[in-house]
Amino acid sequence: MNGTKAMDTTDAADGADDGDHGDGGEGEDAGRRRTGDGRRPRRGRRVLIASVAAAAVLGGGALVLLAPWDGREAPPPAPGPAALARGAVTTGVPAALPDLAALIGDRETHLRAHPRDGVSWAVLGAAYVEQGRRTADAGNWPKAEQALRTSLKTGPGRNPQALEGLAALAVARRDFPAAKKWGESAVQAAPKRWTAHAVLVDAYTGLGDGKGAGRALDKVLELRPGAPAAGALAAGVYWDRGWREDAAARISDAAASAGTPAERAAYLEQAGRLAFERGDREEALRFFQEALRTDPDQRAAQAGQGRALAALGRTTEALSAYQAALAKRPSPPYAMELGELYESLGLGQAARVEYDLLRERARDAEEAGANEALTLGRLEADHGDPAEAVRLLRVEWGRQPGTAVADALGWALHRTGEDEEALEFATIATDGDKGGGVRSALHVFHRGVIERALERTGPARRHLREALTLNPYFSPLRVPEAKRLLAELGEPPVEGPPG
């Protein structure tokens, strides 16, 4: 498995150009060290004999006894943490946080002595991106950008790894136009590098271009058929298309064949999210718990555990899980979820504390170059100033018209009383635009509420029911509201026989 391959972190390895190879960071050709049948070359045998003789001389006549050599080399040592993380970040695989820290320290030390090593700058930038993604620490973004741009200046003429790193950084910052630009440049530089196509899946999805995301995924599956990371990527695209069974099968296979604990835990967390989205609280909780057992630093799984526990009515445990996740990964969406859980329990003051913390974290992220308009728009629409939400989200829609932005803007417009326009965006979010659209319980709920406000009783009833069918536990605040609205709408009238 690429994530576990021993990788050299010396200058010689750093100077290797990845070229068009899909894995980006392969080790040396074994033929440089052995003959084709695995035996030592004759020159190596002479060196060994000379070494034995020298040992006898230098040992003051003491005989150095060696075990009989059977012609086979000892197995190579297990790769260290830095090598494991390097294998992960250069091959599109989730990396363990301790390994990432080791890799970052290793490359920083190396680059102080070799500041013109463009390949190492690309590796360091990719490691910063992965560490920031895992920890929700936007302070990583400026460091990642500086390292990757330095790689472009000092690296080889064709530098797909740096271009791809800049695309991944743009995805992490929610700057999907930039992600598309850098990703397409990486593909042009190395058309057979599957990880460049993989980052374009995220870029096109964020731009609402479902067809583009599908084409990029097809290329990934062509270049890396059967790879767990490719399967996990496919699961996300299939889910957005409404292919729930196919998505579940893909992510299950990815988790089963993952090569490292960190990789397996990431796919188990994704499996938990998909299970929760289809309303299976118990299975979601099992996936999240197994992800945490596999990698205790998998804080997304810990937040997911809180989500599932809340749906099961185990609120004390749910609050503890959210608080633990936020302590290590202060992600604004987790703060929103925790705030809404507090609000559903009648703990308004605690909820407001979380919403204020969310605003603070979002501001810090924006200062580091991240785009938090979607998160802030959602917060203001439901828990702040809906007019400000509309302002933020209109700008966001103009830049990157993805499905999530369509849903958020439609809901914000509803909250300001602009229901006719709101329905236009809610329809985009649920029926699709340019091949996009997601079968999300929350999106469908929003559409049903907007239709009810417009006195479109039949569609409102249908969509509110659909939301509760897709996931009866999609929100601790909105599920009771959906049930109440359905009760108010009542059953559709039964027409009598004709005539």
C-alpha positions as CSV (number, residue, x, y, z in Angstrom):
1,M,0.0,0.0,0.0
2,N,1.4,3.4,-0.9
3,G,0.8,4.9,2.5
4,T,3.0,2.3,4.1
5,K,5.9,2.2,1.6
6,A,9.3,3.0,3.0
7,M,10.4,6.3,1.5
8,D,13.9,7.9,1.6
9,T,13.9,11.4,3.0
10,T,17.5,12.2,2.0
11,D,18.5,14.8,-0.6
12,A,18.6,12.2,-3.3
13,A,15.0,11.2,-2.8
14,D,13.9,14.8,-2.5
15,G,15.4,15.6,-5.9
16,A,13.4,12.9,-7.7
17,D,10.9,14.4,-10.2
18,D,7.5,12.8,-9.8
19,G,6.7,13.4,-13.5
20,D,3.5,11.8,-14.7
21,H,3.6,8.9,-12.2
22,G,0.3,8.6,-10.4
23,D,1.8,7.9,-7.0
24,G,3.9,11.0,-7.0
25,G,6.6,9.6,-4.6
26,E,7.8,6.2,-5.5
27,G,11.0,4.7,-3.9
28,E,14.2,3.8,-5.7
29,D,14.3,1.1,-8.2
30,A,15.2,-2.1,-6.4
31,G,17.5,-2.9,-9.3
32,R,19.9,-0.3,-8.1
33,R,20.7,-2.3,-5.1
34,R,20.3,-5.9,-6.2
35,T,20.6,-8.1,-9.2
36,G,17.4,-9.3,-10.9
37,D,17.2,-12.6,-8.9
38,G,17.5,-10.9,-5.5
39,R,21.2,-11.9,-4.9
40,R,24.0,-9.5,-4.0
41,P,26.2,-8.4,-6.9
42,R,29.7,-10.0,-6.9
43,R,31.2,-6.7,-6.0
44,G,29.1,-6.7,-2.9
45,R,30.4,-10.2,-1.9
46,R,34.0,-8.9,-2.3
47,V,33.2,-6.0,0.0
48,L,31.7,-8.3,2.6
49,I,34.7,-10.6,2.6
50,A,37.0,-7.5,2.9
51,S,34.9,-6.2,5.8
52,V,35.3,-9.5,7.7
53,A,39.1,-9.4,7.2
54,A,39.2,-5.8,8.4
55,A,37.2,-6.6,11.5
56,A,39.7,-9.4,12.4
57,V,42.6,-6.9,12.1
58,L,41.0,-4.0,13.8
59,G,39.7,-6.3,16.6
60,G,43.3,-6.9,17.8
61,G,43.2,-10.5,16.5
62,A,39.9,-11.4,17.9
63,L,37.9,-13.5,15.5
64,V,34.6,-11.9,14.5
65,L,32.1,-14.7,13.8
66,L,29.3,-14.0,11.4
67,A,26.3,-16.2,10.8
68,P,26.5,-18.1,7.5
69,W,25.2,-15.9,4.7
70,D,22.5,-17.6,2.6
71,G,22.5,-15.2,-0.3
72,R,19.4,-13.2,0.9
73,E,19.3,-9.7,2.2
74,A,17.7,-8.9,5.5
75,P,14.2,-7.3,5.2
76,P,14.4,-3.5,5.0
77,P,13.6,-1.6,8.2
78,A,10.0,-0.5,8.8
79,P,9.4,3.1,7.5
80,G,9.5,5.8,10.2
81,P,6.7,8.3,10.9
82,A,8.1,10.9,8.5
83,A,8.3,8.4,5.7
84,L,4.8,7.1,6.4
85,A,3.4,10.7,6.3
86,R,5.3,11.5,3.1
87,G,3.9,8.4,1.4
88,A,0.4,9.5,2.5
89,V,0.5,13.2,1.5
90,T,2.1,12.4,-1.9
91,T,-0.4,9.7,-2.8
92,G,-3.8,11.1,-1.8
93,V,-4.1,9.1,1.4
94,P,-5.1,10.4,4.9
95,A,-2.1,10.7,7.3
96,A,-1.8,10.3,11.0
97,L,-1.3,13.5,13.0
98,P,1.9,12.4,14.8
99,D,3.4,11.2,11.5
100,L,2.5,14.6,9.9
101,A,4.3,16.4,12.7
102,A,7.3,14.2,12.2
103,L,7.3,14.9,8.4
104,I,6.9,18.6,8.9
105,G,9.8,18.8,11.4
106,D,12.0,16.6,9.1
107,R,11.4,18.7,6.0
108,E,11.7,22.0,7.8
109,T,15.1,20.9,9.1
110,H,16.2,19.6,5.7
111,L,15.1,22.9,4.0
112,R,17.1,25.1,6.3
113,A,20.2,23.4,4.9
114,H,18.8,22.9,1.3
115,P,16.5,25.9,0.6
116,R,16.6,25.3,-3.2
117,D,15.0,21.8,-2.9
118,G,11.7,22.4,-4.7
119,V,10.4,18.9,-4.3
120,S,10.8,19.1,-0.5
121,W,9.0,22.5,-0.5
122,A,6.1,20.8,-2.2
123,V,6.1,17.9,0.3
124,L,6.2,20.4,3.2
125,G,3.3,22.4,1.7
126,A,1.2,19.3,1.2
127,A,1.9,18.3,4.8
128,Y,0.8,21.7,6.1
129,V,-2.5,21.4,4.1
130,E,-3.2,17.9,5.5
131,Q,-2.4,19.0,9.1
132,G,-4.6,22.0,8.8
133,R,-7.4,19.9,7.4
134,R,-7.1,17.4,10.2
135,T,-6.9,20.0,13.0
136,A,-9.1,22.8,11.5
137,D,-6.2,25.1,12.2
138,A,-6.4,27.8,9.5
139,G,-3.0,29.0,10.7
140,N,-1.5,26.3,8.4
141,W,-2.9,27.9,5.3
142,P,-0.4,30.8,4.9
143,K,2.5,28.4,5.7
144,A,1.3,25.9,3.1
145,E,0.9,28.6,0.5
146,Q,4.4,30.0,1.0
147,A,5.9,26.5,0.8
148,L,4.0,25.6,-2.3
149,R,4.8,28.8,-4.1
150,T,8.4,28.5,-3.1
151,S,8.3,25.0,-4.7
152,L,7.0,26.5,-8.0
153,K,10.0,28.9,-8.0
154,T,12.7,26.4,-7.1
155,G,11.3,23.1,-8.3
156,P,11.4,21.4,-11.7
157,G,9.8,23.1,-14.7
158,R,6.9,20.8,-14.6
159,N,5.9,20.7,-11.0
160,P,2.5,18.9,-10.7
161,Q,3.0,18.1,-7.0
162,A,3.1,21.9,-6.1
163,L,0.2,22.7,-8.4
164,E,-1.8,19.9,-6.9
165,G,-0.9,21.1,-3.4
166,L,-2.1,24.6,-4.2
167,A,-5.4,23.1,-5.5
168,A,-5.8,21.1,-2.3
169,L,-5.1,24.2,-0.3
170,A,-7.8,26.1,-2.2
171,V,-10.3,23.3,-1.5
172,A,-9.5,23.5,2.2
173,R,-10.0,27.3,2.1
174,R,-13.3,26.8,0.1
175,D,-11.9,28.8,-2.8
176,F,-13.2,26.5,-5.6
177,P,-12.4,28.7,-8.6
178,A,-8.7,28.7,-7.5
179,A,-8.9,25.0,-6.9
180,K,-10.1,24.5,-10.4
181,K,-7.4,26.6,-11.9
182,W,-4.6,24.9,-10.0
183,G,-6.0,21.5,-10.4
184,E,-6.4,21.8,-14.2
185,S,-2.8,23.1,-14.4
186,A,-1.6,20.0,-12.5
187,V,-3.5,17.8,-14.9
188,Q,-1.9,19.6,-17.9
189,A,1.5,19.1,-16.3
190,A,1.0,15.4,-15.5
191,P,-2.1,13.9,-17.2
192,K,-1.5,10.5,-15.6
193,R,-1.2,11.7,-12.1
194,W,-4.5,10.5,-10.5
195,T,-4.3,12.7,-7.5
196,A,-4.5,15.8,-9.6
197,H,-7.8,14.5,-11.1
198,A,-9.0,13.7,-7.6
199,V,-8.6,17.3,-6.3
200,L,-10.6,18.4,-9.3
201,V,-13.6,16.3,-8.1
202,D,-13.8,18.5,-5.1
203,A,-13.2,21.7,-7.1
204,Y,-16.0,21.0,-9.6
205,T,-18.4,19.8,-6.8
206,G,-17.8,23.1,-5.0
207,L,-18.6,25.0,-8.2
208,G,-21.9,23.1,-8.7
209,D,-20.5,21.3,-11.8
210,G,-21.7,17.8,-11.2
211,K,-20.8,16.7,-14.7
212,G,-17.3,18.0,-14.4
213,A,-16.9,16.2,-11.1
214,G,-18.1,13.0,-12.8
215,R,-15.6,13.3,-15.6
216,A,-12.8,13.8,-13.1
217,L,-13.9,10.8,-11.0
218,D,-14.0,8.7,-14.1
219,K,-10.4,9.6,-14.8
220,V,-9.4,8.7,-11.2
221,L,-11.1,5.3,-11.5
222,E,-9.4,4.7,-14.8
223,L,-5.9,5.5,-13.4
224,R,-6.3,3.9,-10.0
225,P,-8.9,1.2,-10.2
226,G,-9.4,-0.6,-6.9
227,A,-7.5,2.0,-4.8
228,P,-9.2,2.6,-1.4
229,A,-8.7,6.4,-1.8
230,A,-10.4,6.3,-5.2
231,G,-13.3,4.3,-3.8
232,A,-13.8,6.8,-1.0
233,L,-13.9,9.6,-3.5
234,A,-16.4,7.7,-5.6
235,A,-18.6,7.2,-2.5
236,G,-18.9,10.9,-2.1
237,V,-19.9,11.5,-5.7
238,Y,-22.3,8.6,-5.8
239,W,-24.0,9.9,-2.6
240,D,-24.5,13.3,-4.1
241,R,-26.1,11.6,-7.1
242,G,-28.5,9.8,-4.9
243,W,-26.9,6.4,-5.4
244,R,-27.0,5.5,-1.7
245,E,-26.4,1.8,-2.0
246,D,-23.5,2.2,-4.4
247,A,-21.9,4.9,-2.1
248,A,-22.2,2.6,1.0
249,A,-20.6,-0.3,-0.9
250,R,-17.7,1.9,-2.1
251,I,-16.9,3.3,1.3
252,S,-17.2,-0.1,3.0
253,D,-14.7,-1.6,0.5
254,A,-12.3,1.4,1.0
255,A,-12.3,1.0,4.8
256,A,-11.7,-2.8,4.5
257,S,-8.7,-2.4,2.2
258,A,-7.1,0.7,3.7
259,G,-3.4,0.4,4.3
260,T,-2.9,2.4,7.5
261,P,-4.9,3.0,10.7
262,A,-5.3,6.7,9.8
263,E,-6.6,5.9,6.3
264,R,-9.0,3.3,7.6
265,A,-10.3,5.6,10.3
266,A,-11.0,8.4,7.7
267,Y,-13.0,6.0,5.6
268,L,-14.9,4.7,8.7
269,E,-15.8,8.3,9.6
270,Q,-17.1,8.8,6.0
271,A,-19.1,5.6,6.3
272,G,-20.6,6.9,9.6
273,R,-21.6,10.1,7.9
274,L,-23.4,8.3,5.1
275,A,-25.1,5.9,7.6
276,F,-26.4,8.9,9.6
277,E,-27.6,10.7,6.5
278,R,-29.8,7.7,5.7
279,G,-31.2,7.7,9.3
280,D,-29.3,4.7,10.7
281,R,-28.3,6.0,14.0
282,E,-26.9,2.8,15.5
283,E,-24.8,1.9,12.4
284,A,-23.5,5.4,12.3
285,L,-22.5,5.3,15.9
286,R,-20.7,1.9,15.4
287,F,-18.7,3.4,12.5
288,F,-17.7,6.5,14.4
289,Q,-16.7,4.5,17.5
290,E,-14.6,2.1,15.3
291,A,-12.9,5.1,13.6
292,L,-12.0,6.6,17.0
293,R,-10.6,3.2,18.2
294,T,-8.6,3.0,15.1
295,D,-7.2,6.5,15.2
296,P,-7.9,8.5,18.5
297,D,-7.1,11.7,16.6
298,Q,-10.0,11.3,14.2
299,R,-12.0,14.2,15.7
300,A,-14.5,14.3,12.8
301,A,-15.6,10.9,14.0
302,Q,-15.9,12.2,17.6
303,A,-18.2,15.0,16.4
304,G,-20.1,12.4,14.4
305,Q,-20.4,10.3,17.6
306,G,-22.0,13.4,19.2
307,R,-24.5,13.6,16.3
308,A,-25.5,10.0,16.5
309,L,-25.7,10.0,20.3
310,A,-28.0,13.0,20.2
311,A,-30.2,11.3,17.7
312,L,-30.4,8.3,20.0
313,G,-31.5,10.5,22.9
314,R,-28.2,10.1,24.8
315,T,-27.7,13.8,25.2
316,T,-25.2,13.9,28.0
317,E,-22.9,11.7,26.1
318,A,-23.5,13.6,22.9
319,L,-22.6,16.9,24.6
320,S,-19.4,15.4,25.9
321,A,-18.4,14.0,22.5
322,Y,-18.9,17.4,20.8
323,Q,-17.0,19.2,23.5
324,A,-14.1,16.8,23.2
325,A,-14.1,17.1,19.4
326,L,-14.1,20.9,19.5
327,A,-11.3,21.0,22.1
328,K,-8.9,19.3,19.6
329,R,-10.5,20.4,16.3
330,P,-12.3,23.8,16.7
331,S,-14.3,23.4,13.5
332,P,-17.1,26.0,12.9
333,P,-19.6,23.4,11.7
334,Y,-19.2,21.4,14.9
335,A,-19.8,24.5,17.0
336,M,-23.0,25.1,15.0
337,E,-24.1,21.5,15.6
338,L,-23.4,21.8,19.3
339,G,-25.1,25.2,19.6
340,E,-28.3,23.8,18.0
341,L,-28.2,20.8,20.3
342,Y,-28.0,23.1,23.3
343,E,-30.9,25.1,21.8
344,S,-33.0,22.0,21.3
345,L,-32.5,21.3,25.0
346,G,-33.7,24.8,26.0
347,L,-30.1,25.9,26.9
348,G,-30.2,29.2,25.0
349,Q,-27.3,30.8,26.8
350,A,-25.0,27.9,26.1
351,A,-26.1,27.9,22.5
352,R,-25.3,31.6,22.1
353,V,-21.8,31.0,23.6
354,E,-21.2,28.4,20.8
355,Y,-22.5,30.7,18.1
356,D,-20.2,33.5,19.3
357,L,-17.2,31.1,19.3
358,L,-18.2,30.1,15.8
359,R,-18.1,33.7,14.6
360,E,-14.7,34.2,16.3
361,R,-13.2,31.0,14.7
362,A,-14.6,32.0,11.3
363,R,-13.0,35.4,11.5
364,D,-9.7,33.9,12.4
365,A,-10.0,31.5,9.5
366,E,-10.8,34.3,7.1
367,E,-7.7,36.2,8.3
368,A,-5.7,33.2,7.3
369,G,-7.2,33.2,3.8
370,A,-10.1,30.8,4.3
371,N,-13.6,31.5,2.9
372,E,-16.2,31.1,5.7
373,A,-19.1,32.8,3.9
374,L,-21.2,29.6,3.7
375,T,-20.8,28.8,7.4
376,L,-21.5,32.4,8.5
377,G,-24.4,32.7,6.1
378,R,-26.0,29.6,7.6
379,L,-25.4,30.9,11.2
380,E,-26.8,34.3,10.5
381,A,-29.9,32.9,8.7
382,D,-31.0,30.9,11.7
383,H,-29.3,32.4,14.7
384,G,-28.4,36.0,13.8
385,D,-29.2,38.5,11.1
386,P,-30.9,36.9,8.0
387,A,-30.4,40.1,5.9
388,E,-26.6,39.8,6.5
389,A,-26.9,36.1,5.5
390,V,-28.5,37.0,2.2
391,R,-25.7,39.6,1.5
392,L,-22.9,37.1,2.3
393,L,-24.5,34.3,0.3
394,R,-25.4,36.3,-2.8
395,V,-21.7,37.1,-3.1
396,E,-20.8,33.5,-2.5
397,W,-23.3,32.3,-5.2
398,G,-21.7,34.7,-7.7
399,R,-18.3,33.2,-7.0
400,Q,-19.0,29.6,-6.7
401,P,-22.6,28.4,-7.2
402,G,-22.5,25.1,-5.5
403,T,-25.5,23.1,-4.2
404,A,-24.8,23.9,-0.6
405,V,-24.7,27.6,-1.4
406,A,-28.0,27.4,-3.3
407,D,-29.6,25.7,-0.3
408,A,-28.2,28.3,2.2
409,L,-29.1,31.3,0.1
410,G,-32.6,30.0,-0.5
411,W,-33.2,29.5,3.2
412,A,-31.7,33.0,4.0
413,L,-34.1,34.5,1.5
414,H,-37.0,32.7,3.1
415,R,-36.0,34.1,6.5
416,T,-36.2,37.6,5.1
417,G,-39.6,36.9,3.6
418,E,-38.5,36.7,-0.1
419,D,-40.1,33.3,-0.6
420,E,-40.6,33.4,-4.4
421,E,-36.9,33.9,-5.0
422,A,-36.1,31.5,-2.2
423,L,-37.9,28.7,-3.9
424,E,-35.8,29.2,-7.0
425,F,-32.6,28.4,-5.1
426,A,-34.3,25.7,-3.0
427,T,-35.2,24.0,-6.3
428,I,-31.7,24.2,-7.5
429,A,-30.4,22.6,-4.3
430,T,-32.8,19.7,-4.4
431,D,-33.4,19.1,-8.1
432,G,-29.8,19.8,-9.3
433,D,-28.1,22.3,-11.5
434,K,-25.5,21.6,-14.1
435,G,-25.6,17.9,-13.0
436,G,-25.4,18.7,-9.3
437,G,-28.0,18.5,-6.6
438,V,-28.0,16.4,-3.4
439,R,-30.7,14.3,-1.8
440,S,-30.2,16.0,1.6
441,A,-32.9,15.8,4.3
442,L,-32.1,19.4,5.4
443,H,-32.3,20.7,1.9
444,V,-35.6,19.0,1.2
445,F,-36.9,20.3,4.6
446,H,-36.0,23.9,3.6
447,R,-37.8,23.5,0.3
448,G,-40.9,22.2,2.1
449,V,-41.0,25.1,4.5
450,I,-40.6,27.6,1.7
451,E,-43.4,26.0,-0.3
452,R,-45.7,26.1,2.8
453,A,-45.0,29.8,3.2
454,L,-46.1,30.2,-0.5
455,E,-49.3,28.1,0.3
456,R,-48.2,25.4,-2.1
457,T,-49.7,22.8,0.2
458,G,-49.2,19.6,-1.8
459,P,-45.5,20.1,-2.6
460,A,-44.9,21.3,0.9
461,R,-46.4,18.2,2.4
462,R,-44.5,16.0,0.0
463,H,-41.1,17.5,0.7
464,L,-41.5,17.6,4.5
465,R,-42.4,13.9,4.4
466,E,-39.5,13.2,2.1
467,A,-37.1,15.0,4.5
468,L,-38.2,12.8,7.4
469,T,-38.0,9.7,5.2
470,L,-34.5,10.4,4.1
471,N,-33.3,10.9,7.6
472,P,-35.7,11.1,10.6
473,Y,-33.0,12.6,12.8
474,F,-31.4,15.2,10.5
475,S,-31.5,18.0,13.0
476,P,-32.4,18.3,16.7
477,L,-34.1,21.6,16.0
478,R,-35.7,21.1,12.6
479,V,-37.1,17.5,12.9
480,P,-39.7,18.6,15.6
481,E,-40.5,21.6,13.3
482,A,-41.0,19.3,10.3
483,K,-43.3,17.1,12.3
484,R,-45.3,20.1,13.6
485,L,-45.7,21.6,10.1
486,L,-46.9,18.2,8.7
487,A,-49.5,17.9,11.4
488,E,-50.7,21.4,10.6
489,L,-51.0,20.6,6.9
490,G,-52.9,17.5,7.7
491,E,-53.7,14.8,5.2
492,P,-54.5,15.6,1.6
493,P,-58.2,15.7,0.8
494,V,-59.8,12.6,-0.5
495,E,-61.8,13.2,-3.7
496,G,-65.1,11.4,-4.0
497,P,-66.1,9.2,-6.9
498,P,-66.8,11.1,-10.1
499,G,-70.3,12.3,-10.8
